[in-house]
Amino acid sequence: MTKELISGERTGTVLIPASKSQAHRAVILAALGDHNVEITCKGISNDIIATAACMNSAGANIEIQDNIIHVSPVTSQHSGIFECGESGSTLRFLIPVFGALGVEGEFVPHGRLIDRPLYPMDEVLKNHGMSITKTETTIQVSGRLTPGKFEIPGDVSSQYITGLLMALPLLDGDSTLRVTGALQSKAYVTMTEELLKKSGIQYSHQDDTYFIKGSQKPDMGDYFTIEGDYSNAAFYLCMGALSRDGVTVTGLNPDSSQGDKAAISVLKEMGAGVEINGTAVTVRKGELHGVTIDASQIPDLIPTLSVVASVCKGETHIINAERLRIKESDRIASTCALINNLGGNAKELSDGIIITGVRSLTGGTVDSCNDHRIAMSAAVAACTSTGKVTVLDSMCVRKSYPDFWEDFQTLTIKS
């Protein structure tokens, strides 16, 4: 669907949906336990639906009604077809988890997900009893993981580490997991650690190594509520940075471990005004200027922060962004195209972007490239454009934020 957005600053208040990242982990851990769990999750996206569907194919019974996820745990291991959609978290978390359970079957990725790397996690799992075969359209898994010594680099994907941390406690013996090199997206691993502790999983962590007891089942309690999502809040916080009257986002945990909470500190550094009042964050326009943004820990924030940078005074340098090329789109290329097609000035580098600020964007057409974060960043761009912004394939936002356009429409346009 093509969507035309009127240009102009926005103001208002948005109650943000639940964290997709926390929901993936909570649903999986609940399904690995031994009793029913009710999870409250505002705004259930396609990625979470994919995780629930895969767990159901493996033997769980998960039902979604409005904003409630009813989880009945895996009682017997099934073989099946696992439709994981475009969700990298679903695929990378569940391959080792299904190996721990001894579940056999075939993952069916959609979009660009089949092209995103599994190495070196696949080799690590093969060395511990699994068989993994990747074809042009599917990933076939079989075999049961055996406990022991696991080692994986931290600079490829934090999702590998999360998947292993959820899988290894299920094995019938103790294991160690050593993470070598620099850990990227560290906050996502911290979130996993917090939920493992919440569920009673016993492990210790010293330097670069986890020591994990075997024969454990997680216990998420009877009820669990997913906290608000800073990744999706960032779009509205960035709109606020382009608005004299500002935008307020509510439903955020000020003590959250979510890495994308860094959007607040980056916008402050750019010169935006930020007020935090309990679970509400308000951002207003200030004297915006260019900065250097390290993408290694906050890759999902780069498209929307780049839109703000496009109208900052001076240059903004996005560094350590090579991993953005293997997201739902090549996000270095698609972010630059978004900005340049709307009258901005973005230069693509092999592992980053240089953005030279202009007074305002002019409007135009944005190809979302079927990438939810590019589509939502186009909405941010409309807030600083002199002409309308047309977004192609706008409904790709369902991947992470199904109600985004409805929430966007609740904001007031300031002339």
C-alpha positions as CSV (number, residue, x, y, z in Angstrom):
1,M,0.0,0.0,0.0
2,T,1.2,3.5,-0.9
3,K,0.7,6.2,1.8
4,E,0.9,9.9,1.3
5,L,2.0,11.9,4.4
6,I,1.3,15.6,4.8
7,S,4.4,17.6,5.7
8,G,4.8,19.5,8.9
9,E,5.9,19.3,12.5
10,R,3.9,16.9,14.7
11,T,3.0,17.3,18.4
12,G,1.0,15.1,20.8
13,T,1.3,12.0,23.0
14,V,1.7,8.3,22.0
15,L,1.4,5.3,24.2
16,I,4.1,3.0,22.7
17,P,3.6,-0.7,22.1
18,A,5.4,-3.5,24.0
19,S,9.0,-4.4,23.3
20,K,9.2,-6.9,20.5
21,S,12.7,-8.0,21.8
22,Q,11.4,-8.8,25.3
23,A,8.3,-10.5,23.9
24,H,10.3,-12.9,21.8
25,R,12.3,-14.0,24.8
26,A,9.3,-14.2,27.2
27,V,7.2,-16.3,24.8
28,I,10.0,-18.8,24.2
29,L,10.9,-19.1,27.9
30,A,7.2,-19.5,28.9
31,A,6.8,-22.2,26.3
32,L,9.8,-24.1,27.7
33,G,8.4,-24.2,31.2
34,D,5.9,-26.6,32.8
35,H,2.8,-24.5,33.3
36,N,0.6,-22.0,31.6
37,V,1.6,-18.3,31.4
38,E,-0.4,-15.3,30.5
39,I,1.7,-12.6,28.8
40,T,0.3,-9.0,28.4
41,C,1.8,-7.5,25.2
42,K,0.4,-4.3,23.7
43,G,0.6,-4.3,19.9
44,I,1.5,-7.8,18.8
45,S,3.6,-7.7,15.7
46,N,4.1,-10.2,12.8
47,D,7.5,-11.2,14.3
48,I,5.9,-12.2,17.6
49,I,3.2,-14.1,15.7
50,A,6.0,-16.0,13.9
51,T,7.7,-17.0,17.1
52,A,4.4,-18.2,18.6
53,A,3.6,-20.1,15.4
54,C,7.0,-21.9,15.4
55,M,6.6,-22.8,19.0
56,N,3.2,-24.3,18.3
57,S,4.6,-26.3,15.4
58,A,7.2,-27.7,17.9
59,G,4.5,-28.8,20.4
60,A,3.4,-25.8,22.4
61,N,-0.1,-24.3,22.5
62,I,0.0,-20.5,22.2
63,E,-3.1,-18.5,21.5
64,I,-3.2,-14.7,20.9
65,Q,-6.3,-12.7,21.8
66,D,-6.1,-9.0,21.5
67,N,-3.1,-7.9,23.6
68,I,-2.9,-11.2,25.6
69,I,-0.6,-14.2,24.7
70,H,-1.8,-17.4,26.4
71,V,1.1,-19.8,26.5
72,S,0.7,-23.5,27.2
73,P,4.2,-25.1,27.2
74,V,5.7,-27.7,24.9
75,T,4.5,-31.1,26.2
76,S,5.8,-33.3,23.4
77,Q,8.4,-32.6,20.6
78,H,6.8,-32.4,17.2
79,S,8.4,-32.4,13.8
80,G,7.1,-29.8,11.4
81,I,7.3,-26.8,9.2
82,F,8.4,-23.6,11.0
83,E,7.2,-20.4,9.3
84,C,9.5,-17.8,10.8
85,G,8.5,-15.0,8.4
86,E,11.1,-12.2,8.2
87,S,12.0,-12.5,11.9
88,G,15.7,-13.0,12.4
89,S,15.2,-13.3,16.2
90,T,12.7,-16.2,15.7
91,L,15.1,-18.1,13.4
92,R,18.3,-17.5,15.4
93,F,16.8,-18.1,18.8
94,L,14.8,-21.2,17.9
95,I,17.4,-23.2,15.9
96,P,19.5,-23.9,19.1
97,V,16.3,-24.2,21.3
98,F,14.8,-26.8,18.9
99,G,18.2,-28.6,18.9
100,A,18.0,-28.7,22.7
101,L,14.5,-30.2,22.5
102,G,15.4,-32.6,19.8
103,V,12.8,-31.1,17.4
104,E,13.2,-31.8,13.7
105,G,11.8,-29.9,10.9
106,E,12.2,-27.1,8.3
107,F,12.4,-23.4,8.9
108,V,10.8,-21.3,6.1
109,P,12.2,-17.8,6.1
110,H,10.6,-15.0,4.0
111,G,12.1,-11.9,2.4
112,R,15.8,-11.4,2.8
113,L,16.0,-13.6,5.9
114,I,17.3,-16.6,4.0
115,D,20.2,-14.5,2.8
116,R,21.2,-13.4,6.3
117,P,24.1,-15.3,7.9
118,L,23.8,-18.3,10.2
119,Y,27.6,-18.8,10.4
120,P,29.3,-19.5,12.7
121,M,26.4,-20.5,14.9
122,D,25.5,-23.3,12.5
123,E,29.0,-24.8,12.8
124,V,29.0,-24.5,16.5
125,L,25.6,-26.4,16.7
126,K,26.8,-29.0,14.2
127,N,29.8,-29.7,16.4
128,H,27.4,-30.5,19.3
129,G,25.1,-33.0,17.6
130,M,22.8,-31.0,15.3
131,S,22.4,-31.3,11.5
132,I,21.6,-28.0,9.8
133,T,21.1,-27.9,6.0
134,K,20.5,-24.6,4.3
135,T,18.9,-24.6,0.8
136,E,17.8,-21.7,-1.4
137,T,14.5,-21.4,0.5
138,T,14.6,-23.4,3.7
139,I,16.8,-24.3,6.7
140,Q,16.4,-28.0,7.7
141,V,17.3,-29.0,11.3
142,S,17.5,-32.3,13.1
143,G,19.5,-34.0,15.8
144,R,19.8,-33.2,19.5
145,L,22.3,-30.8,21.1
146,T,24.8,-32.3,23.5
147,P,26.2,-30.4,26.5
148,G,29.8,-29.3,26.7
149,K,32.0,-26.4,25.7
150,F,30.6,-23.8,23.3
151,E,32.5,-20.9,21.8
152,I,31.1,-18.2,19.6
153,P,32.3,-14.7,18.5
154,G,30.4,-11.7,19.8
155,D,30.8,-9.4,16.8
156,V,28.5,-11.2,14.4
157,S,25.1,-11.3,16.1
158,S,24.0,-11.1,19.7
159,Q,21.0,-13.3,18.6
160,Y,23.4,-16.3,18.4
161,I,24.3,-15.7,22.1
162,T,20.7,-15.3,23.2
163,G,19.6,-18.5,21.4
164,L,22.4,-20.5,23.1
165,L,21.7,-19.0,26.5
166,M,18.1,-20.1,26.3
167,A,19.0,-23.6,24.9
168,L,21.9,-24.7,27.0
169,P,20.0,-24.9,30.3
170,L,17.7,-27.5,28.7
171,L,20.5,-30.0,28.0
172,D,21.0,-33.0,30.2
173,G,24.5,-31.8,31.4
174,D,26.3,-28.7,32.3
175,S,27.8,-26.4,29.6
176,T,30.0,-23.4,29.2
177,L,29.6,-20.7,26.6
178,R,32.6,-18.5,25.8
179,V,32.0,-15.3,23.8
180,T,35.1,-14.2,22.0
181,G,36.0,-10.7,20.8
182,A,33.9,-7.6,21.1
183,L,30.2,-8.1,21.8
184,Q,27.9,-6.0,19.6
185,S,24.4,-5.1,20.6
186,K,25.4,-6.0,24.2
187,A,22.1,-4.7,25.6
188,Y,20.1,-7.4,23.9
189,V,22.2,-10.1,25.7
190,T,21.7,-8.2,29.0
191,M,17.9,-8.4,28.4
192,T,18.2,-12.2,27.9
193,E,20.2,-12.5,31.1
194,E,17.5,-10.6,33.0
195,L,14.7,-12.8,31.7
196,L,16.7,-16.0,32.5
197,K,17.2,-14.8,36.0
198,K,13.5,-13.9,36.2
199,S,12.6,-17.4,35.1
200,G,14.9,-19.0,37.7
201,I,17.6,-20.3,35.3
202,Q,20.9,-20.8,37.2
203,Y,24.1,-19.7,35.5
204,S,27.2,-17.7,36.3
205,H,29.2,-15.3,34.2
206,Q,32.8,-14.5,34.6
207,D,34.8,-12.5,32.1
208,D,33.9,-13.9,28.7
209,T,32.4,-17.2,29.8
210,Y,29.0,-18.4,31.0
211,F,28.8,-21.5,33.2
212,I,25.3,-23.0,32.7
213,K,23.7,-25.8,34.7
214,G,21.9,-28.5,32.7
215,S,18.4,-30.1,33.2
216,Q,16.7,-26.8,34.0
217,K,13.3,-25.5,33.0
218,P,12.4,-21.8,33.0
219,D,9.5,-20.6,35.1
220,M,8.1,-17.2,34.0
221,G,5.4,-17.2,36.7
222,D,1.7,-17.1,35.9
223,Y,1.6,-13.6,34.5
224,F,4.1,-11.4,32.8
225,T,3.8,-7.9,31.2
226,I,6.1,-6.9,28.4
227,E,7.5,-3.4,28.8
228,G,7.2,-0.6,26.3
229,D,9.5,-0.6,23.2
230,Y,12.3,1.9,23.0
231,S,13.1,0.8,19.4
232,N,9.6,1.9,18.2
233,A,9.5,4.9,20.6
234,A,12.6,6.2,18.8
235,F,10.5,7.2,15.8
236,Y,8.3,9.5,17.9
237,L,11.2,10.8,20.0
238,C,12.9,11.8,16.7
239,M,9.7,13.5,15.5
240,G,9.8,15.4,18.8
241,A,13.4,16.6,18.0
242,L,11.9,18.2,14.9
243,S,9.0,19.8,16.7
244,R,8.9,23.1,18.6
245,D,6.0,21.9,20.7
246,G,7.5,18.4,21.1
247,V,6.2,14.8,21.2
248,T,5.6,12.8,24.3
249,V,6.0,9.0,24.4
250,T,4.4,7.1,27.4
251,G,4.7,3.5,28.6
252,L,8.5,3.4,28.8
253,N,10.4,1.8,31.6
254,P,13.1,4.3,32.7
255,D,15.2,1.4,34.2
256,S,15.0,-0.7,31.0
257,S,18.0,-2.6,29.8
258,Q,16.9,-2.1,26.2
259,G,19.8,-0.8,24.1
260,D,17.7,1.5,22.0
261,K,17.0,3.6,25.1
262,A,20.2,5.3,23.8
263,A,18.0,7.2,21.4
264,I,17.4,9.6,24.2
265,S,21.1,10.3,24.9
266,V,21.9,10.6,21.2
267,L,19.1,13.2,20.6
268,K,20.4,15.1,23.7
269,E,23.8,15.1,22.1
270,M,22.4,16.4,18.9
271,G,20.9,19.4,20.8
272,A,17.3,18.3,21.3
273,G,15.5,19.1,24.6
274,V,14.6,16.0,26.6
275,E,12.3,15.7,29.7
276,I,11.8,12.4,31.5
277,N,8.9,12.1,33.9
278,G,8.3,8.6,35.2
279,T,7.3,6.4,32.2
280,A,6.9,9.4,29.9
281,V,9.6,11.0,27.7
282,T,9.1,14.3,25.9
283,V,11.5,15.5,23.2
284,R,11.4,19.1,21.7
285,K,13.4,20.8,19.0
286,G,16.6,22.5,20.0
287,E,19.7,23.9,18.2
288,L,20.4,20.7,16.3
289,H,24.0,19.9,15.2
290,G,25.8,16.9,13.7
291,V,27.5,14.3,15.9
292,T,29.3,10.9,15.4
293,I,27.0,7.9,16.0
294,D,28.5,4.5,16.7
295,A,26.0,2.0,15.1
296,S,27.6,-1.1,16.6
297,Q,25.3,-1.2,19.7
298,I,22.2,0.5,18.2
299,P,21.9,-0.6,14.6
300,D,18.1,-0.4,14.5
301,L,18.2,3.3,15.4
302,I,20.3,4.4,12.5
303,P,17.6,5.1,9.9
304,T,15.5,7.4,12.1
305,L,18.5,9.1,13.7
306,S,19.8,9.7,10.2
307,V,16.6,11.6,9.3
308,V,17.2,13.9,12.2
309,A,20.8,14.3,11.2
310,S,19.7,15.3,7.7
311,V,18.5,18.7,9.1
312,C,21.2,19.2,11.7
313,K,23.8,21.9,11.3
314,G,27.1,20.4,10.0
315,E,28.0,16.8,9.4
316,T,26.9,13.6,11.1
317,H,29.1,10.5,10.8
318,I,27.5,7.1,11.2
319,I,30.3,4.6,12.0
320,N,30.7,0.8,12.6
321,A,27.5,0.2,10.6
322,E,28.5,-2.6,8.3
323,R,25.9,-5.0,9.8
324,L,23.1,-2.7,8.5
325,R,23.7,-4.2,5.1
326,I,22.1,-7.5,6.1
327,K,18.9,-6.3,7.7
328,E,15.5,-6.4,6.1
329,S,17.0,-4.1,3.5
330,D,20.6,-2.9,3.0
331,R,20.0,-0.2,5.5
332,I,23.1,1.8,4.6
333,A,21.8,2.1,1.0
334,S,18.1,2.4,1.8
335,T,18.7,5.1,4.5
336,C,20.8,7.1,2.1
337,A,18.2,6.7,-0.6
338,L,15.5,7.9,1.8
339,I,17.4,11.1,2.7
340,N,18.6,11.9,-0.8
341,N,15.3,11.3,-2.5
342,L,13.7,13.8,-0.1
343,G,16.2,16.5,-0.8
344,G,18.9,15.7,1.8
345,N,22.6,14.9,1.5
346,A,23.7,11.5,2.6
347,K,26.9,9.8,1.3
348,E,27.1,6.0,1.5
349,L,30.3,4.4,2.8
350,S,31.2,0.7,3.0
351,D,30.5,0.7,6.7
352,G,28.8,3.9,7.4
353,I,27.1,7.1,6.3
354,I,28.2,10.8,6.1
355,I,25.2,13.1,6.4
356,T,25.5,16.8,5.6
357,G,22.6,18.8,7.1
358,V,20.3,20.9,5.0
359,R,17.7,23.5,6.2
360,S,14.8,21.2,5.6
361,L,13.9,18.3,3.4
362,T,11.8,18.9,0.3
363,G,9.5,15.8,0.2
364,G,9.2,13.2,-2.4
365,T,8.9,9.4,-2.7
366,V,10.5,6.8,-0.4
367,D,10.7,3.2,-1.4
368,S,10.5,1.3,2.0
369,C,12.3,-1.7,0.4
370,N,9.9,-3.8,2.4
371,D,11.8,-2.6,5.5
372,H,9.6,-1.5,8.5
373,R,12.2,0.8,9.9
374,I,12.7,2.6,6.6
375,A,8.9,3.1,6.3
376,M,8.6,4.5,9.8
377,S,11.7,6.7,9.2
378,A,9.9,8.2,6.2
379,A,7.1,9.4,8.6
380,V,9.8,11.1,10.7
381,A,11.1,12.8,7.4
382,A,7.6,14.1,6.7
383,C,7.9,16.1,10.0
384,T,10.8,18.2,8.5
385,S,9.8,18.3,4.8
386,T,8.3,21.3,2.9
387,G,6.3,18.9,0.7
388,K,4.4,15.7,1.1
389,V,6.2,12.4,1.5
390,T,4.9,9.3,-0.4
391,V,5.8,5.9,1.2
392,L,5.8,2.8,-1.0
393,D,4.9,-0.5,0.6
394,S,3.9,1.3,3.8
395,M,2.3,-1.7,5.5
396,C,5.6,-3.5,6.1
397,V,5.4,-1.8,9.5
398,R,3.3,-4.8,10.6
399,K,6.6,-6.6,11.1
400,S,7.2,-4.7,14.3
401,Y,4.5,-2.1,14.9
402,P,1.1,-2.9,13.4
403,D,-0.6,0.2,14.6
404,F,2.1,2.7,13.6
405,W,0.2,4.6,11.0
406,E,-2.9,4.8,13.3
407,D,-0.7,6.2,16.1
408,F,1.0,8.6,13.8
409,Q,-2.4,9.9,12.7
410,T,-3.2,10.9,16.3
411,L,-0.5,13.5,16.3
412,T,-1.4,17.1,15.5
413,I,0.2,18.8,12.4
414,K,1.6,22.2,13.3
415,S,1.8,24.8,10.5
